[in-house]
Amino acid sequence: MNIAARIATAPGVASFEALDREGCLKRWRKQFEHDPPRYVSVEFMRKVFSYEAHVAAFGGHSTAVRNVLKACLKDTERGGKPKAGGTTAPSPATLRSGTHLVREWNGRIYQVEVTADGFQMDGKQFGSLSAIARKITGTHWSGPRFFGLART
């Protein structure tokens, strides 16, 4: 059975799609044992019920994701914003030698190879992706961002 069919046949999925506002409020109180947030829309409540049905059918987040979410919650409970560079996001993947990065810029395709010493493009060695991005564009760029490696 495909995923869409499994979701559609998960217990209770069809029942909440037809609920009106009062029905959604009752279901929320029963399912979560507290009142929903003020001014919450019926559409939002239906999406929450859909998510909960999905979790019941397929399982929730991985342990790693739950740990990151818990750390974010602790940081915000302690005084506001999570600390930069803290546990809120996993570190970016490292690039192995032999990896090829491809980027199109102004109609030309650029290919960069990751080497043990840095990066190689057009037979020339570069120490960083930012240097390559600067060479390609003529302006300062974050190299990882230019090649689509950085989180936005």
C-alpha positions, 0 to 999 in steps of 0.5 A, a space after each residue: 500500500 502506498 503512503 497516501 493510501 496508508 495515511 488516508 486509511 489511518 484511524 480517524 483521518 477522514 473523521 476530522 476532515 469534515 469537522 466544523 469549528 466546534 467539532 475541532 475544538 472538542 477533538 483538540 481538547 480530547 486529544 491534547 487534554 487542554 484548550 487549543 490556542 486562542 483564535 486558532 483556525 479550523 484549517 490549522 487544527 485539521 492540519 494538526 490532526 493530520 500530522 498526528 495521524 501521520 505520526 501514529 501511522 508512520 512514527 514521529 521524528 528521529 531521536 536526533 531531531 527530537 534532541 535538537 528540538 528539546 535543546 531549542 526549547 531549553 534555550 528559549 526557556 532560559 532567556 529567549 533566542 537560542 545561542 548562535 552555533 549552539 545545538 539548534 542545527 547540525 553542523 554542515 557536511 564536510 566535502 570529501 576529496 573527489 566531490 564535484 560541485 556544479 554551478 551555472 552562472 550567467 549561462 556558463 556552467 562551472 565545475 569545481 573538484 574538491 581536492 585534499 589541498 582545497 578546490 580545483 577549477 579550470 586547472 587552477 587550485 583555490 584555497 576556498 569556495 569563496 575565492 572561486 565564487 569571487 573569481 566567477 562573479 567578480 564580487 564577494 560571495 560566501 562560497 558555500 552559499 554560492 554552491 548551495 551548501 550553506 543553510 539559508 
